[in-house]
Amino acid sequence: MIINKNHTPSRLTICDDAAKEWKNIKKIKKPEINNIIKKYLATSLKNTPPQIPQTLDIEEIRSNMSAQKQAANFKVAVEKKNQRIGSCV
């Protein structure tokens, strides 16, 4: 027989642990906290999300998806307009 049990800690336990951890963090000096944050930001992620292509090929959008096709056409028009404005400046 399989016994299923919820192994999540109680709310009181989580609050106590968070309070203890916050007391420890308050003791650390600000420059040290900034260094810890910088280390976290500098670490690379192993599972990076897939890169979204910058160009959108209108031909790849199926013809029955008119909303996406209309949005893609609008995006192309805005990009062309921005290029014209950029070349004038």
PDB file of N, CA, C and O in Angstrom:
ATOM      1  N   MET A   1       0.839  -1.177   0.000  1.00  0.00           N
ATOM      2  CA  MET A   1       0.000   0.000   0.000  1.00  0.00           C
ATOM      3  C   MET A   1       0.888   1.244   0.000  1.00  0.00           C
ATOM      4  O   MET A   1       1.887   1.304   0.717  1.00  0.00           O
ATOM      5  N   ILE A   2       0.521   2.219  -0.797  1.00  0.00           N
ATOM      6  CA  ILE A   2       1.274   3.459  -0.891  1.00  0.00           C
ATOM      7  C   ILE A   2       0.628   4.505   0.012  1.00  0.00           C
ATOM      8  O   ILE A   2      -0.582   4.728  -0.031  1.00  0.00           O
ATOM      9  N   ILE A   3       1.464   5.138   0.826  1.00  0.00           N
ATOM     10  CA  ILE A   3       0.958   6.188   1.707  1.00  0.00           C
ATOM     11  C   ILE A   3       1.424   7.524   1.144  1.00  0.00           C
ATOM     12  O   ILE A   3       2.621   7.801   1.085  1.00  0.00           O
ATOM     13  N   ASN A   4       0.486   8.331   0.740  1.00  0.00           N
ATOM     14  CA  ASN A   4       0.795   9.674   0.243  1.00  0.00           C
ATOM     15  C   ASN A   4       0.643  10.664   1.380  1.00  0.00           C
ATOM     16  O   ASN A   4      -0.377  10.707   2.067  1.00  0.00           O
ATOM     17  N   LYS A   5       1.681  11.452   1.558  1.00  0.00           N
ATOM     18  CA  LYS A   5       1.655  12.423   2.637  1.00  0.00           C
ATOM     19  C   LYS A   5       2.198  13.738   2.117  1.00  0.00           C
ATOM     20  O   LYS A   5       3.121  13.752   1.302  1.00  0.00           O
ATOM     21  N   ASN A   6       1.648  14.818   2.568  1.00  0.00           N
ATOM     22  CA  ASN A   6       2.145  16.128   2.189  1.00  0.00           C
ATOM     23  C   ASN A   6       3.360  16.437   3.053  1.00  0.00           C
ATOM     24  O   ASN A   6       3.240  16.606   4.266  1.00  0.00           O
ATOM     25  N   HIS A   7       4.532  16.509   2.422  1.00  0.00           N
ATOM     26  CA  HIS A   7       5.761  16.721   3.162  1.00  0.00           C
ATOM     27  C   HIS A   7       6.181  18.186   3.181  1.00  0.00           C
ATOM     28  O   HIS A   7       7.339  18.488   3.467  1.00  0.00           O
ATOM     29  N   THR A   8       5.279  19.080   2.888  1.00  0.00           N
ATOM     30  CA  THR A   8       5.618  20.493   2.950  1.00  0.00           C
ATOM     31  C   THR A   8       5.617  20.943   4.398  1.00  0.00           C
ATOM     32  O   THR A   8       4.755  20.525   5.171  1.00  0.00           O
ATOM     33  N   PRO A   9       6.566  21.788   4.781  1.00  0.00           N
ATOM     34  CA  PRO A   9       6.614  22.240   6.173  1.00  0.00           C
ATOM     35  C   PRO A   9       5.441  23.158   6.499  1.00  0.00           C
ATOM     36  O   PRO A   9       4.827  23.752   5.613  1.00  0.00           O
ATOM     37  N   SER A  10       5.153  23.255   7.772  1.00  0.00           N
ATOM     38  CA  SER A  10       4.030  24.097   8.185  1.00  0.00           C
ATOM     39  C   SER A  10       4.392  25.567   8.040  1.00  0.00           C
ATOM     40  O   SER A  10       5.565  25.926   7.939  1.00  0.00           O
ATOM     41  N   ARG A  11       3.389  26.392   8.031  1.00  0.00           N
ATOM     42  CA  ARG A  11       3.583  27.837   7.877  1.00  0.00           C
ATOM     43  C   ARG A  11       4.401  28.405   9.040  1.00  0.00           C
ATOM     44  O   ARG A  11       5.230  29.293   8.841  1.00  0.00           O
ATOM     45  N   LEU A  12       4.172  27.903  10.230  1.00  0.00           N
ATOM     46  CA  LEU A  12       4.895  28.367  11.409  1.00  0.00           C
ATOM     47  C   LEU A  12       6.389  28.053  11.282  1.00  0.00           C
ATOM     48  O   LEU A  12       7.229  28.879  11.637  1.00  0.00           O
ATOM     49  N   THR A  13       6.716  26.872  10.782  1.00  0.00           N
ATOM     50  CA  THR A  13       8.112  26.495  10.595  1.00  0.00           C
ATOM     51  C   THR A  13       8.787  27.396   9.571  1.00  0.00           C
ATOM     52  O   THR A  13       9.919  27.836   9.769  1.00  0.00           O
ATOM     53  N   ILE A  14       8.094  27.663   8.488  1.00  0.00           N
ATOM     54  CA  ILE A  14       8.653  28.525   7.439  1.00  0.00           C
ATOM     55  C   ILE A  14       8.879  29.934   7.981  1.00  0.00           C
ATOM     56  O   ILE A  14       9.919  30.537   7.715  1.00  0.00           O
ATOM     57  N   CYS A  15       7.923  30.462   8.733  1.00  0.00           N
ATOM     58  CA  CYS A  15       8.067  31.810   9.306  1.00  0.00           C
ATOM     59  C   CYS A  15       9.217  31.873  10.301  1.00  0.00           C
ATOM     60  O   CYS A  15       9.965  32.850  10.322  1.00  0.00           O
ATOM     61  N   ASP A  16       9.365  30.841  11.124  1.00  0.00           N
ATOM     62  CA  ASP A  16      10.478  30.808  12.084  1.00  0.00           C
ATOM     63  C   ASP A  16      11.823  30.762  11.360  1.00  0.00           C
ATOM     64  O   ASP A  16      12.749  31.490  11.719  1.00  0.00           O
ATOM     65  N   ASP A  17      11.927  29.913  10.349  1.00  0.00           N
ATOM     66  CA  ASP A  17      13.172  29.817   9.584  1.00  0.00           C
ATOM     67  C   ASP A  17      13.497  31.135   8.889  1.00  0.00           C
ATOM     68  O   ASP A  17      14.652  31.562   8.864  1.00  0.00           O
ATOM     69  N   ALA A  18      12.478  31.776   8.325  1.00  0.00           N
ATOM     70  CA  ALA A  18      12.695  33.054   7.649  1.00  0.00           C
ATOM     71  C   ALA A  18      13.143  34.131   8.633  1.00  0.00           C
ATOM     72  O   ALA A  18      14.006  34.946   8.306  1.00  0.00           O
ATOM     73  N   ALA A  19      12.569  34.143   9.827  1.00  0.00           N
ATOM     74  CA  ALA A  19      12.950  35.130  10.839  1.00  0.00           C
ATOM     75  C   ALA A  19      14.392  34.921  11.285  1.00  0.00           C
ATOM     76  O   ALA A  19      15.138  35.886  11.453  1.00  0.00           O
ATOM     77  N   LYS A  20      14.787  33.665  11.478  1.00  0.00           N
ATOM     78  CA  LYS A  20      16.170  33.369  11.862  1.00  0.00           C
ATOM     79  C   LYS A  20      17.145  33.798  10.772  1.00  0.00           C
ATOM     80  O   LYS A  20      18.183  34.398  11.053  1.00  0.00           O
ATOM     81  N   GLU A  21      16.803  33.486   9.538  1.00  0.00           N
ATOM     82  CA  GLU A  21      17.676  33.845   8.416  1.00  0.00           C
ATOM     83  C   GLU A  21      17.769  35.363   8.273  1.00  0.00           C
ATOM     84  O   GLU A  21      18.838  35.894   7.975  1.00  0.00           O
ATOM     85  N   TRP A  22      16.658  36.057   8.484  1.00  0.00           N
ATOM     86  CA  TRP A  22      16.675  37.523   8.382  1.00  0.00           C
ATOM     87  C   TRP A  22      17.561  38.135   9.470  1.00  0.00           C
ATOM     88  O   TRP A  22      18.256  39.119   9.218  1.00  0.00           O
ATOM     89  N   LYS A  23      17.543  37.563  10.669  1.00  0.00           N
ATOM     90  CA  LYS A  23      18.426  38.047  11.738  1.00  0.00           C
ATOM     91  C   LYS A  23      19.886  37.885  11.339  1.00  0.00           C
ATOM     92  O   LYS A  23      20.705  38.763  11.607  1.00  0.00           O
ATOM     93  N   ASN A  24      20.213  36.775  10.704  1.00  0.00           N
ATOM     94  CA  ASN A  24      21.590  36.553  10.248  1.00  0.00           C
ATOM     95  C   ASN A  24      21.970  37.547   9.156  1.00  0.00           C
ATOM     96  O   ASN A  24      23.088  38.061   9.143  1.00  0.00           O
ATOM     97  N   ILE A  25      21.057  37.815   8.255  1.00  0.00           N
ATOM     98  CA  ILE A  25      21.343  38.737   7.144  1.00  0.00           C
ATOM     99  C   ILE A  25      21.514  40.158   7.661  1.00  0.00           C
ATOM    100  O   ILE A  25      22.356  40.899   7.151  1.00  0.00           O
ATOM    101  N   LYS A  26      20.738  40.552   8.656  1.00  0.00           N
ATOM    102  CA  LYS A  26      20.852  41.911   9.202  1.00  0.00           C
ATOM    103  C   LYS A  26      22.210  42.157   9.838  1.00  0.00           C
ATOM    104  O   LYS A  26      22.645  43.305   9.928  1.00  0.00           O
ATOM    105  N   LYS A  27      22.895  41.097  10.285  1.00  0.00           N
ATOM    106  CA  LYS A  27      24.212  41.235  10.902  1.00  0.00           C
ATOM    107  C   LYS A  27      25.315  41.482   9.871  1.00  0.00           C
ATOM    108  O   LYS A  27      26.374  42.009  10.211  1.00  0.00           O
ATOM    109  N   ILE A  28      25.075  41.108   8.625  1.00  0.00           N
ATOM    110  CA  ILE A  28      26.085  41.248   7.567  1.00  0.00           C
ATOM    111  C   ILE A  28      26.145  42.706   7.128  1.00  0.00           C
ATOM    112  O   ILE A  28      25.117  43.379   7.049  1.00  0.00           O
ATOM    113  N   LYS A  29      27.355  43.191   6.842  1.00  0.00           N
ATOM    114  CA  LYS A  29      27.528  44.572   6.394  1.00  0.00           C
ATOM    115  C   LYS A  29      27.065  44.713   4.953  1.00  0.00           C
ATOM    116  O   LYS A  29      27.063  43.751   4.185  1.00  0.00           O
ATOM    117  N   LYS A  30      26.673  45.935   4.605  1.00  0.00           N
ATOM    118  CA  LYS A  30      26.102  46.212   3.299  1.00  0.00           C
ATOM    119  C   LYS A  30      27.045  45.877   2.136  1.00  0.00           C
ATOM    120  O   LYS A  30      26.590  45.278   1.162  1.00  0.00           O
ATOM    121  N   PRO A  31      28.339  46.235   2.190  1.00  0.00           N
ATOM    122  CA  PRO A  31      29.221  45.873   1.066  1.00  0.00           C
ATOM    123  C   PRO A  31      29.322  44.369   0.844  1.00  0.00           C
ATOM    124  O   PRO A  31      29.432  43.909  -0.292  1.00  0.00           O
ATOM    125  N   GLU A  32      29.284  43.599   1.940  1.00  0.00           N
ATOM    126  CA  GLU A  32      29.349  42.146   1.805  1.00  0.00           C
ATOM    127  C   GLU A  32      28.080  41.607   1.144  1.00  0.00           C
ATOM    128  O   GLU A  32      28.142  40.682   0.333  1.00  0.00           O
ATOM    129  N   ILE A  33      26.933  42.187   1.492  1.00  0.00           N
ATOM    130  CA  ILE A  33      25.673  41.790   0.865  1.00  0.00           C
ATOM    131  C   ILE A  33      25.711  42.112  -0.624  1.00  0.00           C
ATOM    132  O   ILE A  33      25.276  41.307  -1.448  1.00  0.00           O
ATOM    133  N   ASN A  34      26.234  43.298  -0.974  1.00  0.00           N
ATOM    134  CA  ASN A  34      26.346  43.660  -2.385  1.00  0.00           C
ATOM    135  C   ASN A  34      27.243  42.689  -3.135  1.00  0.00           C
ATOM    136  O   ASN A  34      26.955  42.346  -4.281  1.00  0.00           O
ATOM    137  N   ASN A  35      28.341  42.235  -2.500  1.00  0.00           N
ATOM    138  CA  ASN A  35      29.224  41.265  -3.142  1.00  0.00           C
ATOM    139  C   ASN A  35      28.519  39.935  -3.372  1.00  0.00           C
ATOM    140  O   ASN A  35      28.710  39.303  -4.411  1.00  0.00           O
ATOM    141  N   ILE A  36      27.711  39.506  -2.414  1.00  0.00           N
ATOM    142  CA  ILE A  36      26.958  38.259  -2.571  1.00  0.00           C
ATOM    143  C   ILE A  36      25.977  38.382  -3.730  1.00  0.00           C
ATOM    144  O   ILE A  36      25.841  37.460  -4.533  1.00  0.00           O
ATOM    145  N   ILE A  37      25.293  39.522  -3.817  1.00  0.00           N
ATOM    146  CA  ILE A  37      24.335  39.740  -4.908  1.00  0.00           C
ATOM    147  C   ILE A  37      25.056  39.743  -6.250  1.00  0.00           C
ATOM    148  O   ILE A  37      24.563  39.166  -7.219  1.00  0.00           O
ATOM    149  N   LYS A  38      26.228  40.392  -6.314  1.00  0.00           N
ATOM    150  CA  LYS A  38      26.998  40.422  -7.563  1.00  0.00           C
ATOM    151  C   LYS A  38      27.423  39.027  -7.980  1.00  0.00           C
ATOM    152  O   LYS A  38      27.422  38.708  -9.169  1.00  0.00           O
ATOM    153  N   LYS A  39      27.789  38.185  -7.009  1.00  0.00           N
ATOM    154  CA  LYS A  39      28.164  36.798  -7.332  1.00  0.00           C
ATOM    155  C   LYS A  39      26.980  36.046  -7.915  1.00  0.00           C
ATOM    156  O   LYS A  39      27.130  35.308  -8.889  1.00  0.00           O
ATOM    157  N   TYR A  40      25.799  36.228  -7.325  1.00  0.00           N
ATOM    158  CA  TYR A  40      24.610  35.562  -7.843  1.00  0.00           C
ATOM    159  C   TYR A  40      24.292  36.031  -9.262  1.00  0.00           C
ATOM    160  O   TYR A  40      23.924  35.223 -10.115  1.00  0.00           O
ATOM    161  N   LEU A  41      24.433  37.321  -9.514  1.00  0.00           N
ATOM    162  CA  LEU A  41      24.132  37.851 -10.835  1.00  0.00           C
ATOM    163  C   LEU A  41      25.167  37.427 -11.866  1.00  0.00           C
ATOM    164  O   LEU A  41      24.854  37.329 -13.052  1.00  0.00           O
ATOM    165  N   ALA A  42      26.412  37.171 -11.422  1.00  0.00           N
ATOM    166  CA  ALA A  42      27.476  36.809 -12.351  1.00  0.00           C
ATOM    167  C   ALA A  42      27.443  35.333 -12.730  1.00  0.00           C
ATOM    168  O   ALA A  42      28.027  34.948 -13.744  1.00  0.00           O
ATOM    169  N   THR A  43      26.780  34.509 -11.946  1.00  0.00           N
ATOM    170  CA  THR A  43      26.757  33.082 -12.252  1.00  0.00           C
ATOM    171  C   THR A  43      25.882  32.836 -13.466  1.00  0.00           C
ATOM    172  O   THR A  43      24.821  33.440 -13.625  1.00  0.00           O
ATOM    173  N   SER A  44      26.350  31.934 -14.319  1.00  0.00           N
ATOM    174  CA  SER A  44      25.565  31.615 -15.506  1.00  0.00           C
ATOM    175  C   SER A  44      24.591  30.497 -15.170  1.00  0.00           C
ATOM    176  O   SER A  44      24.855  29.654 -14.312  1.00  0.00           O
ATOM    177  N   LEU A  45      23.490  30.508 -15.848  1.00  0.00           N
ATOM    178  CA  LEU A  45      22.476  29.489 -15.637  1.00  0.00           C
ATOM    179  C   LEU A  45      22.772  28.298 -16.534  1.00  0.00           C
ATOM    180  O   LEU A  45      23.142  28.466 -17.696  1.00  0.00           O
ATOM    181  N   LYS A  46      22.609  27.100 -15.996  1.00  0.00           N
ATOM    182  CA  LYS A  46      22.852  25.898 -16.794  1.00  0.00           C
ATOM    183  C   LYS A  46      21.750  25.712 -17.827  1.00  0.00           C
ATOM    184  O   LYS A  46      22.023  25.338 -18.968  1.00  0.00           O
ATOM    185  N   ASN A  47      20.542  25.965 -17.446  1.00  0.00           N
ATOM    186  CA  ASN A  47      19.401  25.788 -18.346  1.00  0.00           C
ATOM    187  C   ASN A  47      18.933  27.147 -18.834  1.00  0.00           C
ATOM    188  O   ASN A  47      17.932  27.679 -18.354  1.00  0.00           O
ATOM    189  N   THR A  48      19.653  27.699 -19.781  1.00  0.00           N
ATOM    190  CA  THR A  48      19.255  28.999 -20.309  1.00  0.00           C
ATOM    191  C   THR A  48      18.075  28.824 -21.250  1.00  0.00           C
ATOM    192  O   THR A  48      17.993  27.821 -21.960  1.00  0.00           O
ATOM    193  N   PRO A  49      17.170  29.776 -21.264  1.00  0.00           N
ATOM    194  CA  PRO A  49      16.019  29.668 -22.161  1.00  0.00           C
ATOM    195  C   PRO A  49      16.457  29.802 -23.613  1.00  0.00           C
ATOM    196  O   PRO A  49      17.480  30.426 -23.892  1.00  0.00           O
ATOM    197  N   PRO A  50      15.714  29.237 -24.522  1.00  0.00           N
ATOM    198  CA  PRO A  50      16.089  29.327 -25.936  1.00  0.00           C
ATOM    199  C   PRO A  50      16.030  30.775 -26.422  1.00  0.00           C
ATOM    200  O   PRO A  50      15.188  31.560 -25.986  1.00  0.00           O
ATOM    201  N   GLN A  51      16.927  31.100 -27.319  1.00  0.00           N
ATOM    202  CA  GLN A  51      16.982  32.445 -27.867  1.00  0.00           C
ATOM    203  C   GLN A  51      15.859  32.642 -28.877  1.00  0.00           C
ATOM    204  O   GLN A  51      15.620  31.785 -29.727  1.00  0.00           O
ATOM    205  N   ILE A  52      15.184  33.760 -28.779  1.00  0.00           N
ATOM    206  CA  ILE A  52      14.109  34.091 -29.710  1.00  0.00           C
ATOM    207  C   ILE A  52      14.732  34.805 -30.904  1.00  0.00           C
ATOM    208  O   ILE A  52      15.469  35.774 -30.718  1.00  0.00           O
ATOM    209  N   PRO A  53      14.457  34.357 -32.113  1.00  0.00           N
ATOM    210  CA  PRO A  53      15.053  35.029 -33.272  1.00  0.00           C
ATOM    211  C   PRO A  53      14.565  36.468 -33.377  1.00  0.00           C
ATOM    212  O   PRO A  53      13.396  36.763 -33.131  1.00  0.00           O
ATOM    213  N   GLN A  54      15.487  37.359 -33.750  1.00  0.00           N
ATOM    214  CA  GLN A  54      15.145  38.776 -33.850  1.00  0.00           C
ATOM    215  C   GLN A  54      14.308  39.078 -35.093  1.00  0.00           C
ATOM    216  O   GLN A  54      13.503  40.010 -35.094  1.00  0.00           O
ATOM    217  N   THR A  55      14.497  38.300 -36.131  1.00  0.00           N
ATOM    218  CA  THR A  55      13.727  38.543 -37.348  1.00  0.00           C
ATOM    219  C   THR A  55      12.516  37.624 -37.356  1.00  0.00           C
ATOM    220  O   THR A  55      12.579  36.485 -36.894  1.00  0.00           O
ATOM    221  N   LEU A  56      11.447  38.121 -37.872  1.00  0.00           N
ATOM    222  CA  LEU A  56      10.208  37.359 -37.943  1.00  0.00           C
ATOM    223  C   LEU A  56       9.853  37.179 -39.406  1.00  0.00           C
ATOM    224  O   LEU A  56       9.563  38.142 -40.116  1.00  0.00           O
ATOM    225  N   ASP A  57       9.880  35.938 -39.840  1.00  0.00           N
ATOM    226  CA  ASP A  57       9.582  35.646 -41.235  1.00  0.00           C
ATOM    227  C   ASP A  57       8.071  35.511 -41.395  1.00  0.00           C
ATOM    228  O   ASP A  57       7.460  34.595 -40.845  1.00  0.00           O
ATOM    229  N   ILE A  58       7.490  36.408 -42.133  1.00  0.00           N
ATOM    230  CA  ILE A  58       6.035  36.422 -42.304  1.00  0.00           C
ATOM    231  C   ILE A  58       5.569  35.186 -43.064  1.00  0.00           C
ATOM    232  O   ILE A  58       4.445  34.726 -42.858  1.00  0.00           O
ATOM    233  N   GLU A  59       6.409  34.644 -43.936  1.00  0.00           N
ATOM    234  CA  GLU A  59       6.016  33.473 -44.725  1.00  0.00           C
ATOM    235  C   GLU A  59       5.839  32.241 -43.842  1.00  0.00           C
ATOM    236  O   GLU A  59       5.089  31.332 -44.198  1.00  0.00           O
ATOM    237  N   GLU A  60       6.523  32.199 -42.688  1.00  0.00           N
ATOM    238  CA  GLU A  60       6.427  31.039 -41.823  1.00  0.00           C
ATOM    239  C   GLU A  60       5.114  31.000 -41.048  1.00  0.00           C
ATOM    240  O   GLU A  60       4.729  29.943 -40.549  1.00  0.00           O
ATOM    241  N   ILE A  61       4.428  32.117 -40.940  1.00  0.00           N
ATOM    242  CA  ILE A  61       3.157  32.167 -40.225  1.00  0.00           C
ATOM    243  C   ILE A  61       2.082  31.574 -41.124  1.00  0.00           C
ATOM    244  O   ILE A  61       1.928  31.975 -42.278  1.00  0.00           O
ATOM    245  N   ARG A  62       1.353  30.626 -40.586  1.00  0.00           N
ATOM    246  CA  ARG A  62       0.314  29.998 -41.392  1.00  0.00           C
ATOM    247  C   ARG A  62      -0.771  31.004 -41.769  1.00  0.00           C
ATOM    248  O   ARG A  62      -1.051  31.950 -41.032  1.00  0.00           O
ATOM    249  N   SER A  63      -1.361  30.780 -42.913  1.00  0.00           N
ATOM    250  CA  SER A  63      -2.322  31.749 -43.439  1.00  0.00           C
ATOM    251  C   SER A  63      -3.577  31.858 -42.573  1.00  0.00           C
ATOM    252  O   SER A  63      -4.240  32.895 -42.605  1.00  0.00           O
ATOM    253  N   ASN A  64      -3.924  30.830 -41.805  1.00  0.00           N
ATOM    254  CA  ASN A  64      -5.132  30.908 -40.979  1.00  0.00           C
ATOM    255  C   ASN A  64      -4.896  31.659 -39.670  1.00  0.00           C
ATOM    256  O   ASN A  64      -5.822  31.816 -38.874  1.00  0.00           O
ATOM    257  N   MET A  65      -3.706  32.111 -39.448  1.00  0.00           N
ATOM    258  CA  MET A  65      -3.410  32.872 -38.242  1.00  0.00           C
ATOM    259  C   MET A  65      -3.337  34.354 -38.594  1.00  0.00           C
ATOM    260  O   MET A  65      -2.259  34.948 -38.622  1.00  0.00           O
ATOM    261  N   SER A  66      -4.464  34.920 -38.854  1.00  0.00           N
ATOM    262  CA  SER A  66      -4.506  36.289 -39.360  1.00  0.00           C
ATOM    263  C   SER A  66      -4.035  37.312 -38.322  1.00  0.00           C
ATOM    264  O   SER A  66      -3.420  38.315 -38.684  1.00  0.00           O
ATOM    265  N   ALA A  67      -4.311  37.075 -37.057  1.00  0.00           N
ATOM    266  CA  ALA A  67      -3.896  38.042 -36.030  1.00  0.00           C
ATOM    267  C   ALA A  67      -2.378  38.124 -35.943  1.00  0.00           C
ATOM    268  O   ALA A  67      -1.817  39.216 -35.847  1.00  0.00           O
ATOM    269  N   GLN A  68      -1.705  36.961 -35.978  1.00  0.00           N
ATOM    270  CA  GLN A  68      -0.251  36.972 -35.935  1.00  0.00           C
ATOM    271  C   GLN A  68       0.328  37.612 -37.182  1.00  0.00           C
ATOM    272  O   GLN A  68       1.318  38.341 -37.117  1.00  0.00           O
ATOM    273  N   LYS A  69      -0.298  37.335 -38.319  1.00  0.00           N
ATOM    274  CA  LYS A  69       0.186  37.906 -39.572  1.00  0.00           C
ATOM    275  C   LYS A  69       0.028  39.428 -39.554  1.00  0.00           C
ATOM    276  O   LYS A  69       0.917  40.154 -39.998  1.00  0.00           O
ATOM    277  N   GLN A  70      -1.101  39.903 -39.043  1.00  0.00           N
ATOM    278  CA  GLN A  70      -1.337  41.340 -38.955  1.00  0.00           C
ATOM    279  C   GLN A  70      -0.333  41.989 -38.008  1.00  0.00           C
ATOM    280  O   GLN A  70       0.179  43.071 -38.298  1.00  0.00           O
ATOM    281  N   ALA A  71      -0.044  41.337 -36.873  1.00  0.00           N
ATOM    282  CA  ALA A  71       0.930  41.870 -35.920  1.00  0.00           C
ATOM    283  C   ALA A  71       2.324  41.897 -36.522  1.00  0.00           C
ATOM    284  O   ALA A  71       3.081  42.841 -36.300  1.00  0.00           O
ATOM    285  N   ALA A  72       2.669  40.857 -37.289  1.00  0.00           N
ATOM    286  CA  ALA A  72       3.979  40.812 -37.926  1.00  0.00           C
ATOM    287  C   ALA A  72       4.109  41.917 -38.963  1.00  0.00           C
ATOM    288  O   ALA A  72       5.157  42.557 -39.056  1.00  0.00           O
ATOM    289  N   ASN A  73       3.059  42.149 -39.744  1.00  0.00           N
ATOM    290  CA  ASN A  73       3.087  43.226 -40.738  1.00  0.00           C
ATOM    291  C   ASN A  73       3.228  44.582 -40.058  1.00  0.00           C
ATOM    292  O   ASN A  73       3.951  45.451 -40.544  1.00  0.00           O
ATOM    293  N   PHE A  74       2.539  44.762 -38.937  1.00  0.00           N
ATOM    294  CA  PHE A  74       2.640  46.012 -38.190  1.00  0.00           C
ATOM    295  C   PHE A  74       4.058  46.206 -37.665  1.00  0.00           C
ATOM    296  O   PHE A  74       4.596  47.312 -37.719  1.00  0.00           O
ATOM    297  N   LYS A  75       4.665  45.131 -37.156  1.00  0.00           N
ATOM    298  CA  LYS A  75       6.026  45.213 -36.638  1.00  0.00           C
ATOM    299  C   LYS A  75       6.998  45.603 -37.749  1.00  0.00           C
ATOM    300  O   LYS A  75       7.879  46.435 -37.535  1.00  0.00           O
ATOM    301  N   VAL A  76       6.849  45.016 -38.919  1.00  0.00           N
ATOM    302  CA  VAL A  76       7.723  45.336 -40.056  1.00  0.00           C
ATOM    303  C   VAL A  76       7.552  46.804 -40.443  1.00  0.00           C
ATOM    304  O   VAL A  76       8.534  47.487 -40.733  1.00  0.00           O
ATOM    305  N   ALA A  77       6.312  47.290 -40.450  1.00  0.00           N
ATOM    306  CA  ALA A  77       6.056  48.685 -40.812  1.00  0.00           C
ATOM    307  C   ALA A  77       6.695  49.631 -39.802  1.00  0.00           C
ATOM    308  O   ALA A  77       7.263  50.654 -40.186  1.00  0.00           O
ATOM    309  N   VAL A  78       6.607  49.303 -38.523  1.00  0.00           N
ATOM    310  CA  VAL A  78       7.205  50.149 -37.485  1.00  0.00           C
ATOM    311  C   VAL A  78       8.722  50.150 -37.616  1.00  0.00           C
ATOM    312  O   VAL A  78       9.356  51.196 -37.473  1.00  0.00           O
ATOM    313  N   GLU A  79       9.315  48.976 -37.891  1.00  0.00           N
ATOM    314  CA  GLU A  79      10.765  48.904 -38.054  1.00  0.00           C
ATOM    315  C   GLU A  79      11.224  49.743 -39.244  1.00  0.00           C
ATOM    316  O   GLU A  79      12.242  50.431 -39.167  1.00  0.00           O
ATOM    317  N   LYS A  80      10.473  49.686 -40.344  1.00  0.00           N
ATOM    318  CA  LYS A  80      10.817  50.496 -41.522  1.00  0.00           C
ATOM    319  C   LYS A  80      10.719  51.983 -41.197  1.00  0.00           C
ATOM    320  O   LYS A  80      11.570  52.775 -41.604  1.00  0.00           O
ATOM    321  N   LYS A  81       9.665  52.357 -40.454  1.00  0.00           N
ATOM    322  CA  LYS A  81       9.486  53.754 -40.089  1.00  0.00           C
ATOM    323  C   LYS A  81      10.633  54.221 -39.189  1.00  0.00           C
ATOM    324  O   LYS A  81      11.132  55.335 -39.352  1.00  0.00           O
ATOM    325  N   ASN A  82      11.049  53.387 -38.253  1.00  0.00           N
ATOM    326  CA  ASN A  82      12.164  53.732 -37.373  1.00  0.00           C
ATOM    327  C   ASN A  82      13.460  53.858 -38.159  1.00  0.00           C
ATOM    328  O   ASN A  82      14.289  54.710 -37.839  1.00  0.00           O
ATOM    329  N   GLN A  83      13.652  53.034 -39.173  1.00  0.00           N
ATOM    330  CA  GLN A  83      14.841  53.138 -39.988  1.00  0.00           C
ATOM    331  C   GLN A  83      14.860  54.448 -40.764  1.00  0.00           C
ATOM    332  O   GLN A  83      15.903  55.090 -40.886  1.00  0.00           O
ATOM    333  N   ARG A  84      13.687  54.846 -41.295  1.00  0.00           N
ATOM    334  CA  ARG A  84      13.608  56.114 -42.031  1.00  0.00           C
ATOM    335  C   ARG A  84      13.875  57.310 -41.111  1.00  0.00           C
ATOM    336  O   ARG A  84      14.564  58.257 -41.488  1.00  0.00           O
ATOM    337  N   ILE A  85      13.317  57.248 -39.902  1.00  0.00           N
ATOM    338  CA  ILE A  85      13.531  58.341 -38.952  1.00  0.00           C
ATOM    339  C   ILE A  85      14.996  58.383 -38.533  1.00  0.00           C
ATOM    340  O   ILE A  85      15.572  59.462 -38.400  1.00  0.00           O
ATOM    341  N   GLY A  86      15.597  57.222 -38.325  1.00  0.00           N
ATOM    342  CA  GLY A  86      17.000  57.173 -37.934  1.00  0.00           C
ATOM    343  C   GLY A  86      17.918  57.677 -39.009  1.00  0.00           C
ATOM    344  O   GLY A  86      18.953  58.267 -38.698  1.00  0.00           O
ATOM    345  N   SER A  87      17.580  57.469 -40.267  1.00  0.00           N
ATOM    346  CA  SER A  87      18.440  57.929 -41.357  1.00  0.00           C
ATOM    347  C   SER A  87      18.315  59.445 -41.571  1.00  0.00           C
ATOM    348  O   SER A  87      19.221  60.065 -42.129  1.00  0.00           O
ATOM    349  N   CYS A  88      17.218  60.033 -41.139  1.00  0.00           N
ATOM    350  CA  CYS A  88      17.016  61.468 -41.289  1.00  0.00           C
ATOM    351  C   CYS A  88      17.784  62.256 -40.239  1.00  0.00           C
ATOM    352  O   CYS A  88      18.135  63.414 -40.463  1.00  0.00           O
ATOM    353  N   VAL A  89      18.043  61.646 -39.116  1.00  0.00           N
ATOM    354  CA  VAL A  89      18.688  62.357 -37.998  1.00  0.00           C
ATOM    355  C   VAL A  89      20.158  62.465 -38.191  1.00  0.00           C
ATOM    356  O   VAL A  89      20.851  63.032 -37.347  1.00  0.00           O
TER     357      VAL A  89
END
